[in-house]
């Protein structure tokens, strides 16, 4: 099986025995089966560089970014997407640190929902959940992030084991 990473990530993984390596470049779309992927650079970590992916199949696009502080070229990444899948490290307070001139860490769910509102994205799933979410009763989490989403016109759910999302059309359907 082929592994796909940016040059920056491969540089950090050079000591690991990955046989089939493929290098991608941000903003250069590539395909896997019938899906197009386009990587967007994000700020997250100096040690573990990350990208977000705009994934398109047919006329439907989603944006997936499980770790981030900020999306570079956010408008291009999120324009006309049917679903945003983002970082659940913290609900209302961003977890940020500075190293030299770089901000690292995690944007809050609230900040990401603000981005969704600003870019006209009406559906979101929060994944890669931190202790604030996983140690809280699921109903309370659903209510809190639901309120944050409602205030911004975004239907949002926290990902959970068994969650299925049908994105075959812009009419997103969630199933337990």
N, CA, C and O of each residue as an XYZ file, in Angstrom:
704
protein
N       0.838     -1.177      0.000
C       0.000      0.000      0.000
C       0.887      1.245      0.000
O       1.879      1.317      0.725
N       0.521      2.196     -0.803
C       1.301      3.417     -0.927
C       0.921      4.420      0.150
O      -0.260      4.599      0.448
N       1.918      5.075      0.734
C       1.699      6.129      1.722
C       1.954      7.474      1.066
O       2.919      7.635      0.318
N       1.085      8.442      1.348
C       1.134      9.746      0.708
C       1.358     10.817      1.772
O       0.570     10.940      2.709
N       2.441     11.596      1.624
C       2.764     12.670      2.572
C       3.438     13.819      1.840
O       3.871     13.678      0.696
N       3.518     14.952      2.513
C       4.278     16.081      1.984
C       5.767     15.821      2.193
O       6.142     14.959      2.987
N       6.602     16.553      1.493
C       8.054     16.442      1.656
C       8.454     16.704      3.100
O       9.300     16.000      3.652
N       7.852     17.707      3.706
C       8.165     18.049      5.099
C       7.887     16.872      6.041
O       8.668     16.609      6.956
N       6.789     16.177      5.818
C       6.464     15.024      6.661
C       7.412     13.870      6.386
O       7.879     13.226      7.325
N       7.710     13.590      5.114
C       8.656     12.508      4.802
C      10.014     12.777      5.436
O      10.669     11.841      5.896
N      10.452     14.028      5.472
C      11.731     14.356      6.114
C      11.733     13.932      7.576
O      12.752     13.469      8.090
N      10.615     14.087      8.235
C      10.528     13.704      9.650
C      10.355     12.198      9.837
O      10.614     11.670     10.919
N       9.917     11.509      8.786
C       9.670     10.064      8.869
C      10.752      9.223      8.201
O      10.566      8.020      8.018
N      11.874      9.829      7.835
C      12.863      9.105      7.035
C      13.424      7.862      7.711
O      13.868      6.943      7.022
N      13.417      7.807      9.024
C      13.973      6.627      9.699
C      12.982      5.461      9.785
O      13.347      4.364     10.207
N      11.729      5.700      9.383
C      10.720      4.646      9.440
C      10.688      3.866      8.127
O      10.821      4.456      7.055
N      10.513      2.550      8.200
C      10.577      1.700      7.002
C       9.269      1.687      6.206
O       8.540      0.695      6.207
N       8.988      2.783      5.540
C       7.811      2.857      4.672
C       8.296      2.570      3.263
O       9.117      3.312      2.724
N       7.795      1.500      2.662
C       8.310      1.070      1.358
C       7.802      1.906      0.191
O       8.592      2.386     -0.621
N       6.521      2.078      0.107
C       5.950      2.784     -1.042
C       5.568      4.200     -0.629
O       4.496      4.437     -0.072
N       6.466      5.128     -0.912
C       6.262      6.529     -0.543
C       5.882      7.345     -1.770
O       6.476      7.218     -2.841
N       4.889      8.173     -1.581
C       4.493      9.103     -2.625
C       4.439     10.490     -1.993
O       3.939     10.660     -0.881
N       4.956     11.468     -2.711
C       5.011     12.829     -2.179
C       3.946     13.691     -2.843
O       3.767     13.671     -4.061
N       3.247     14.444     -2.006
C       2.251     15.384     -2.515
C       2.717     16.800     -2.230
O       3.552     17.034     -1.358
N       2.172     17.720     -2.968
C       2.460     19.137     -2.761
C       1.150     19.861     -2.483
O       0.145     19.598     -3.143
N       1.154     20.767     -1.516
C      -0.058     21.540     -1.263
C      -0.540     22.252     -2.525
O       0.246     22.778     -3.312
N      -1.858     22.248     -2.685
C      -2.567     22.905     -3.785
C      -2.344     22.231     -5.134
O      -2.653     22.816     -6.172
N      -1.812     21.013     -5.136
C      -1.687     20.232     -6.369
C      -2.598     19.014     -6.241
O      -2.214     18.024     -5.618
N      -3.795     19.069     -6.819
C      -4.752     17.971     -6.667
C      -4.205     16.650     -7.211
O      -3.436     16.617     -8.171
N      -4.630     15.565     -6.564
C      -4.291     14.217     -7.007
C      -5.513     13.342     -6.767
O      -6.395     13.695     -5.984
N      -5.559     12.199     -7.443
C      -6.747     11.356     -7.298
C      -6.407     10.013     -6.673
O      -5.315      9.472     -6.851
N      -7.364      9.502     -5.946
C      -7.353      8.136     -5.444
C      -8.736      7.604     -5.782
O      -9.747      8.139     -5.328
N      -8.770      6.547     -6.582
C     -10.025      6.008     -7.105
C     -10.774      7.151     -7.794
O     -10.208      7.823     -8.656
N     -12.042      7.380     -7.428
C     -12.804      8.437     -8.102
C     -12.922      9.701     -7.256
O     -13.841     10.497     -7.449
N     -11.997      9.885     -6.324
C     -11.979     11.079     -5.472
C     -10.754     11.928     -5.777
O      -9.661     11.408     -5.998
N     -10.951     13.228     -5.786
C      -9.841     14.169     -5.929
C      -9.488     14.705     -4.547
O     -10.370     15.030     -3.753
N      -8.199     14.793     -4.271
C      -7.693     15.314     -3.008
C      -6.824     16.523     -3.301
O      -6.026     16.519     -4.238
N      -6.988     17.555     -2.492
C      -6.137     18.733     -2.596
C      -5.706     19.111     -1.187
O      -6.538     19.434     -0.339
N      -4.396     19.069     -0.943
C      -3.861     19.393      0.382
C      -3.729     20.904      0.536
O      -3.329     21.609     -0.391
N      -4.073     21.382      1.726
C      -3.902     22.789      2.087
C      -3.033     22.851      3.333
O      -3.247     22.101      4.285
N      -2.057     23.742      3.323
C      -1.205     23.864      4.499
C      -1.999     24.470      5.648
O      -2.853     25.336      5.460
N      -1.685     23.983      6.840
C      -2.301     24.492      8.060
C      -1.205     24.698      9.092
O      -0.154     24.061      9.034
N      -1.457     25.581     10.023
C      -0.558     25.713     11.167
C      -1.058     24.771     12.241
O      -2.245     24.756     12.570
N      -0.135     23.979     12.788
C      -0.494     23.067     13.871
C       0.691     22.794     14.786
O       0.614     23.044     15.989
N       1.794     22.281     14.226
C       2.904     21.816     15.049
C       4.211     21.932     14.278
O       4.239     21.796     13.055
N       5.283     22.183     15.002
C       6.609     22.178     14.377
C       7.128     20.755     14.246
O       7.864     20.449     13.308
N       6.755     19.885     15.175
C       7.237     18.503     15.189
C       6.407     17.614     14.268
O       6.954     16.745     13.587
N       5.109     17.822     14.241
C       4.198     16.991     13.449
C       3.438     17.874     12.461
O       2.307     18.275     12.737
N       4.045     18.182     11.314
C       3.374     19.050     10.345
C       2.074     18.411      9.862
O       1.969     17.189      9.759
N       1.105     19.242      9.573
C      -0.200     18.737      9.147
C      -0.682     19.495      7.919
O      -0.242     20.608      7.632
N      -1.588     18.862      7.215
C      -2.311     19.507      6.125
C      -3.784     19.168      6.310
O      -4.137     18.215      7.004
N      -4.628     19.960      5.681
C      -6.041     19.635      5.584
C      -6.303     19.205      4.153
O      -5.586     19.614      3.240
N      -7.316     18.389      3.952
C      -7.626     17.905      2.613
C      -9.014     18.332      2.172
O     -10.003     18.109      2.870
N      -9.066     18.948      1.002
C     -10.336     19.166      0.316
C     -10.523     17.916     -0.534
O      -9.707     17.618     -1.406
N     -11.595     17.195     -0.276
C     -11.856     15.921     -0.944
C     -13.120     16.094     -1.777
O     -14.169     16.487     -1.266
N     -13.003     15.795     -3.070
C     -14.119     16.010     -3.983
C     -14.432     14.725     -4.726
O     -13.544     14.049     -5.246
N     -15.708     14.408     -4.761
C     -16.193     13.287     -5.574
C     -17.423     13.788     -6.308
O     -18.426     14.150     -5.692
N     -17.335     13.804     -7.619
C     -18.427     14.373     -8.401
C     -18.543     15.855     -8.110
O     -17.566     16.597     -8.214
N     -19.748     16.285     -7.743
C     -19.987     17.708     -7.474
C     -19.929     18.047     -5.989
O     -20.223     19.179     -5.604
N     -19.553     17.078     -5.145
C     -19.587     17.283     -3.695
C     -18.171     17.314     -3.128
O     -17.353     16.440     -3.414
N     -17.898     18.344     -2.315
C     -16.593     18.479     -1.657
C     -16.773     18.574     -0.150
O     -17.745     19.144      0.345
N     -15.804     17.997      0.571
C     -15.719     18.147      2.024
C     -14.301     18.612      2.335
O     -13.392     18.450      1.521
N     -14.125     19.185      3.509
C     -12.783     19.568      3.948
C     -12.510     18.874      5.264
O     -13.279     19.005      6.216
N     -11.400     18.125      5.317
C     -11.026     17.332      6.490
C      -9.709     17.841      7.051
O      -8.697     17.867      6.350
N      -9.723     18.251      8.331
C      -8.514     18.769      8.972
C      -8.586     18.478     10.472
O      -9.164     19.264     11.222
N      -8.006     17.360     10.919
C      -8.164     16.963     12.321
C      -7.271     17.695     13.315
O      -7.536     17.634     14.516
N      -6.246     18.371     12.874
C      -5.323     19.099     13.761
C      -4.981     20.438     13.134
O      -4.437     20.482     12.032
N      -5.296     21.545     13.828
C      -4.936     22.831     13.251
C      -5.119     23.978     14.223
O      -5.886     23.910     15.183
N      -4.377     25.035     13.930
C      -4.571     26.351     14.531
C      -5.224     27.256     13.490
O      -6.114     28.046     13.802
N      -4.763     27.123     12.249
C      -5.176     28.039     11.183
C      -5.037     27.335      9.840
O      -4.112     26.550      9.631
N      -5.965     27.623      8.932
C      -5.903     27.116      7.560
C      -5.348     28.219      6.675
O      -5.902     29.318      6.628
N      -4.259     27.934      5.975
C      -3.767     28.881      4.977
C      -4.682     28.768      3.755
O      -5.083     27.665      3.386
N      -5.004     29.864      3.145
C      -5.911     29.902      1.991
C      -7.267     29.288      2.367
O      -7.820     28.463      1.640
N      -7.781     29.716      3.521
C      -9.020     29.152      4.060
C     -10.191     29.266      3.091
O     -10.946     28.309      2.925
N     -10.351     30.408      2.456
C     -11.490     30.568      1.543
C     -11.449     29.526      0.426
O     -12.465     28.907      0.112
N     -10.286     29.336     -0.166
C     -10.151     28.350     -1.237
C     -10.404     26.937     -0.717
O     -11.000     26.116     -1.414
N      -9.962     26.655      0.487
C     -10.148     25.322      1.069
C     -11.616     25.029      1.355
O     -12.080     23.908      1.144
N     -12.346     26.033      1.834
C     -13.706     25.805      2.326
C     -14.805     26.282      1.384
O     -15.986     26.084      1.670
N     -14.446     26.900      0.279
C     -15.440     27.432     -0.648
C     -16.325     26.316     -1.204
O     -15.831     25.328     -1.746
N     -17.630     26.489     -1.062
C     -18.635     25.578     -1.633
C     -18.534     24.139     -1.135
O     -18.950     23.219     -1.839
N     -17.992     23.927      0.062
C     -17.952     22.555      0.578
C     -19.291     22.211      1.222
O     -19.992     23.084      1.732
N     -19.630     20.931      1.191
C     -20.867     20.454      1.800
C     -20.677     20.138      3.277
O     -21.639     20.147      4.045
N     -19.425     19.856      3.682
C     -19.172     19.422      5.053
C     -17.755     19.788      5.466
O     -16.807     19.627      4.698
N     -17.628     20.283      6.697
C     -16.327     20.557      7.314
C     -16.123     19.512      8.403
O     -17.005     19.307      9.237
N     -14.972     18.852      8.404
C     -14.628     17.869      9.434
C     -13.390     18.398     10.131
O     -12.319     18.475      9.529
N     -13.533     18.771     11.421
C     -12.458     19.505     12.076
C     -12.023     18.992     13.431
O     -12.444     17.929     13.886
N     -11.171     19.776     14.060
C     -10.407     19.490     15.278
C     -11.252     19.681     16.537
O     -11.787     20.765     16.772
N     -11.370     18.631     17.342
C     -12.149     18.701     18.572
C     -11.322     18.717     19.837
O     -11.775     18.222     20.869
N     -10.124     19.270     19.789
C      -9.262     19.285     20.978
C      -9.878     20.092     22.114
O      -9.712     19.738     23.282
N     -10.587     21.172     21.790
C     -11.180     22.033     22.817
C     -12.428     22.704     22.254
O     -12.453     23.111     21.092
N     -13.456     22.816     23.081
C     -14.724     23.361     22.591
C     -14.687     24.880     22.451
O     -15.004     25.405     21.384
N     -14.310     25.590     23.503
C     -14.408     27.056     23.436
C     -13.090     27.793     23.593
O     -12.990     28.959     23.211
N     -12.093     27.151     24.137
C     -10.820     27.837     24.373
C      -9.741     27.223     23.479
O      -9.449     26.034     23.607
N      -9.143     28.006     22.579
C      -8.076     27.450     21.753
C      -6.886     27.041     22.621
O      -6.594     27.680     23.632
N      -6.212     25.982     22.219
C      -5.022     25.502     22.921
C      -3.811     25.935     22.103
O      -3.398     25.231     21.182
N      -3.247     27.085     22.437
C      -2.208     27.702     21.612
C      -0.928     27.934     22.392
O      -0.944     28.224     23.588
N       0.191     27.797     21.671
C       1.519     28.139     22.184
C       2.275     28.817     21.052
O       1.914     28.677     19.883
N       3.310     29.540     21.396
C       4.156     30.177     20.377
C       5.543     29.579     20.443
O       6.101     29.397     21.524
N       6.094     29.276     19.287
C       7.481     28.856     19.134
C       8.085     29.759     18.068
O       7.716     29.696     16.895
N       9.016     30.595     18.495
C       9.602     31.592     17.585
C       8.458     32.439     17.015
O       7.721     33.073     17.771
N       8.309     32.451     15.694
C       7.260     33.252     15.057
C       6.030     32.430     14.688
O       5.167     32.903     13.949
N       5.944     31.200     15.199
C       4.880     30.295     14.791
C       3.929     29.998     15.944
O       4.360     29.739     17.068
N       2.642     30.039     15.656
C       1.632     29.617     16.623
C       1.360     28.143     16.383
O       1.133     27.722     15.249
N       1.385     27.356     17.461
C       1.131     25.924     17.343
C       0.008     25.538     18.297
O      -0.277     26.254     19.258
N      -0.622     24.409     18.025
C      -1.673     23.922     18.903
C      -2.947     23.610     18.154
O      -2.924     23.061     17.052
N      -4.085     23.977     18.784
C      -5.398     23.598     18.270
C      -6.377     24.765     18.359
O      -6.493     25.412     19.400
N      -7.073     25.023     17.265
C      -8.164     25.999     17.265
C      -9.338     25.406     18.035
O      -9.507     24.187     18.066
N     -10.137     26.247     18.647
C     -11.327     25.756     19.351
C     -12.412     25.375     18.343
O     -12.404     25.823     17.196
N     -13.335     24.544     18.797
C     -14.497     24.218     17.976
C     -15.251     25.509     17.641
O     -15.690     25.691     16.506
N     -15.401     26.397     18.615
C     -16.100     27.671     18.382
C     -15.443     28.443     17.234
O     -16.140     28.939     16.349
N     -14.105     28.550     17.238
C     -13.419     29.270     16.162
C     -13.667     28.610     14.810
O     -13.890     29.297     13.813
N     -13.628     27.288     14.773
C     -13.851     26.584     13.509
C     -15.280     26.776     13.008
O     -15.508     26.893     11.804
N     -16.238     26.808     13.929
C     -17.621     27.079     13.525
C     -17.775     28.513     13.024
O     -18.592     28.775     12.141
N     -17.003     29.437     13.577
C     -16.977     30.805     13.028
C     -16.496     30.777     11.587
O     -17.073     31.442     10.727
N     -15.439     30.009     11.314
C     -14.939     29.900      9.940
C     -16.026     29.339      9.032
O     -16.249     29.845      7.932
N     -16.708     28.280      9.504
C     -17.787     27.690      8.703
C     -18.840     28.750      8.374
O     -19.267     28.864      7.225
N     -19.252     29.512      9.363
C     -20.243     30.575      9.149
C     -19.737     31.582      8.113
O     -20.460     31.942      7.184
N     -18.497     32.031      8.279
C     -17.923     33.028      7.366
C     -17.824     32.505      5.940
O     -17.932     33.281      4.990
N     -17.619     31.201      5.777
C     -17.450     30.617      4.438
C     -18.735     29.996      3.900
O     -18.730     29.416      2.814
N     -19.842     30.109      4.646
C     -21.125     29.589      4.178
C     -21.275     28.079      4.284
O     -22.102     27.493      3.585
N     -20.498     27.447      5.134
C     -20.572     25.993      5.331
C     -21.644     25.717      6.386
O     -21.601     26.276      7.482
N     -22.597     24.859      6.053
C     -23.741     24.646      6.941
C     -23.697     23.343      7.730
O     -24.560     23.117      8.579
N     -22.718     22.480      7.473
C     -22.628     21.187      8.162
C     -21.201     20.982      8.646
O     -20.245     21.292      7.935
N     -21.059     20.452      9.874
C     -19.720     20.186     10.412
C     -19.747     18.955     11.310
O     -20.740     18.664     11.976
N     -18.635     18.249     11.307
C     -18.398     17.126     12.214
C     -17.103     17.428     12.941
O     -16.110     17.818     12.325
N     -17.116     17.249     14.244
C     -15.924     17.478     15.048
C     -15.331     16.125     15.406
O     -16.026     15.256     15.932
N     -14.053     15.948     15.122
C     -13.368     14.681     15.347
C     -12.066     14.946     16.089
O     -11.788     16.080     16.479
N     -11.278     13.912     16.282
C      -9.996     14.046     16.991
C     -10.241     14.775     18.320
O      -9.569     15.751     18.656
N     -11.228     14.260     19.057
C     -11.730     14.945     20.248
C     -10.775     14.858     21.430
O     -10.195     13.809     21.710
N     -10.628     15.982     22.113
C      -9.787     16.073     23.295
C     -10.556     15.714     24.555
O     -11.737     15.374     24.499
N      -9.875     15.791     25.693
C     -10.459     15.359     26.964
C     -11.707     16.151     27.336
O     -12.601     15.608     27.985
N     -11.792     17.413     26.945
C     -12.978     18.213     27.256
C     -14.235     17.572     26.660
O     -15.318     17.672     27.236
N     -14.090     16.922     25.521
C     -15.225     16.255     24.885
C     -15.364     14.820     25.385
O     -16.458     14.411     25.774
N     -14.275     14.046     25.383
C     -14.402     12.620     25.709
C     -14.701     12.358     27.178
O     -15.236     11.299     27.507
N     -14.375     13.286     28.070
C     -14.663     13.089     29.497
C     -16.009     13.676     29.927
O     -16.372     13.619     31.102
N     -16.736     14.231     28.976
C     -18.034     14.839     29.263
C     -19.135     13.932     28.717
O     -18.956     13.276     27.692
N     -20.252     13.901     29.396
C     -21.389     13.089     28.966
C     -21.778     13.491     27.540
O     -21.923     14.678     27.247
N     -21.950     12.494     26.645
C     -22.209     12.803     25.236
C     -23.381     13.755     24.993
O     -23.310     14.598     24.099
N     -24.445     13.633     25.766
C     -25.585     14.535     25.583
C     -25.228     15.982     25.870
O     -25.692     16.891     25.182
N     -24.396     16.198     26.894
C     -23.967     17.563     27.236
C     -23.072     18.134     26.141
O     -23.166     19.316     25.811
N     -22.200     17.289     25.578
C     -21.337     17.735     24.474
C     -22.198     18.105     23.274
O     -22.015     19.161     22.670
N     -23.137     17.228     22.934
C     -24.007     17.487     21.780
C     -24.766     18.796     21.963
O     -24.906     19.578     21.023
N     -25.258     19.031     23.185
C     -26.002     20.265     23.439
C     -25.089     21.484     23.313
O     -25.471     22.476     22.692
N     -23.900     21.424     23.889
C     -22.989     22.584     23.869
C     -22.534     22.914     22.454
O     -22.629     24.064     22.027
N     -22.035     21.908     21.717
C     -21.570     22.228     20.361
C     -22.750     22.523     19.444
O     -22.623     23.290     18.490
N     -23.910     21.909     19.734
C     -25.114     22.225     18.965
C     -25.517     23.680     19.121
O     -25.907     24.331     18.151
N     -25.423     24.198     20.359
C     -25.721     25.614     20.605
C     -24.750     26.511     19.849
O     -25.154     27.484     19.212
N     -23.464     26.173     19.926
C     -22.457     26.974     19.217
C     -22.729     26.971     17.719
O     -22.611     28.003     17.058
N     -23.093     25.806     17.186
C     -23.411     25.716     15.768
C     -24.655     26.506     15.406
O     -24.664     27.237     14.416
N     -25.711     26.360     16.208
C     -26.973     27.072     15.935
C     -26.774     28.578     15.898
O     -27.360     29.270     15.065
N     -25.943     29.084     16.807
C     -25.661     30.525     16.835
C     -25.013     30.998     15.539
O     -25.050     32.187     15.223
N     -24.423     30.079     14.793
C     -23.690     30.423     13.576
C     -24.332     29.845     12.312
O     -23.780     29.985     11.220
N     -25.480     29.206     12.451
C     -26.153     28.620     11.290
C     -25.481     27.368     10.771
O     -25.557     27.073      9.578
N     -24.818     26.619     11.657
C     -24.090     25.408     11.260
C     -24.640     24.225     12.056
O     -24.664     24.262     13.286
N     -25.078     23.184     11.362
C     -25.466     21.943     12.037
C     -24.174     21.180     12.321
O     -23.428     20.855     11.397
N     -23.906     20.893     13.600
C     -22.633     20.274     13.979
C     -22.881     19.092     14.903
O     -23.746     19.140     15.777
N     -22.107     18.027     14.696
C     -22.137     16.861     15.579
C     -20.705     16.485     15.930
O     -19.768     16.756     15.179
N     -20.557     15.851     17.094
C     -19.257     15.288     17.471
C     -19.196     13.876     16.903
O     -20.143     13.102     17.043
N     -18.086     13.545     16.266
C     -17.909     12.198     15.727
C     -17.910     11.194     16.876
O     -17.516     11.510     17.999
N     -18.358      9.991     16.576
C     -18.351      8.912     17.571
C     -18.222      7.591     16.836
O     -18.468      7.513     15.633
N     -17.838      6.564     17.557
C     -17.717      5.245     16.949
C     -19.043      4.857     16.311
O     -20.099      4.972     16.933
N     -18.981      4.404     15.082
C     -20.173      3.976     14.370
C     -20.863      5.063     13.568
O     -21.817      4.775     12.845
N     -20.409      6.309     13.673
C     -21.026      7.393     12.907
C     -20.805      7.157     11.417
O     -19.684      6.901     10.978
N     -21.869      7.246     10.660
C     -21.787      7.145      9.206
C     -22.311      8.441      8.612
O     -23.316      8.989      9.064
N     -21.617      8.918      7.597
C     -22.004     10.163      6.943
C     -22.134      9.884      5.455
O     -21.177      9.434      4.824
N     -23.295     10.143      4.890
C     -23.511      9.975      3.461
C     -23.287     11.325      2.800
O     -24.060     12.261      3.005
N     -22.239     11.421      2.017
C     -21.925     12.679      1.334
C     -22.046     12.529     -0.182
O     -21.338     13.194     -0.939
N     -22.947     11.653     -0.616
C     -23.094     11.443     -2.055
C     -23.789     12.615     -2.742
O     -23.771     12.723     -3.968
N     -24.393     13.481     -1.956
C     -24.976     14.704     -2.502
C     -24.744     15.804     -1.476
O     -24.239     15.543     -0.384
N     -25.106     17.016     -1.820
C     -24.915     18.111     -0.860
C     -25.896     18.010      0.305
O     -25.793     18.760      1.276
N     -26.847     17.083      0.206
C     -27.785     16.828      1.297
C     -27.138     15.793      2.222
O     -27.356     14.592      2.057
N     -26.352     16.252      3.183
C     -25.594     15.380      4.082
C     -26.545     14.662      5.029
O     -27.450     15.274      5.597
N     -26.334     13.358      5.195
C     -27.146     12.560      6.121
C     -26.230     11.874      7.121
O     -25.228     11.260      6.754
N     -26.600     11.993      8.402
C     -25.844     11.364      9.478
C     -26.635     10.166      9.990
O     -27.852     10.249     10.152
N     -25.950      9.055     10.245
C     -26.589      7.869     10.824
C     -25.728      7.362     11.971
O     -24.500      7.432     11.922
N     -26.389      6.853     12.999
C     -25.663      6.311     14.158
C     -24.921      5.102     13.702
O     -24.231      4.465     14.497
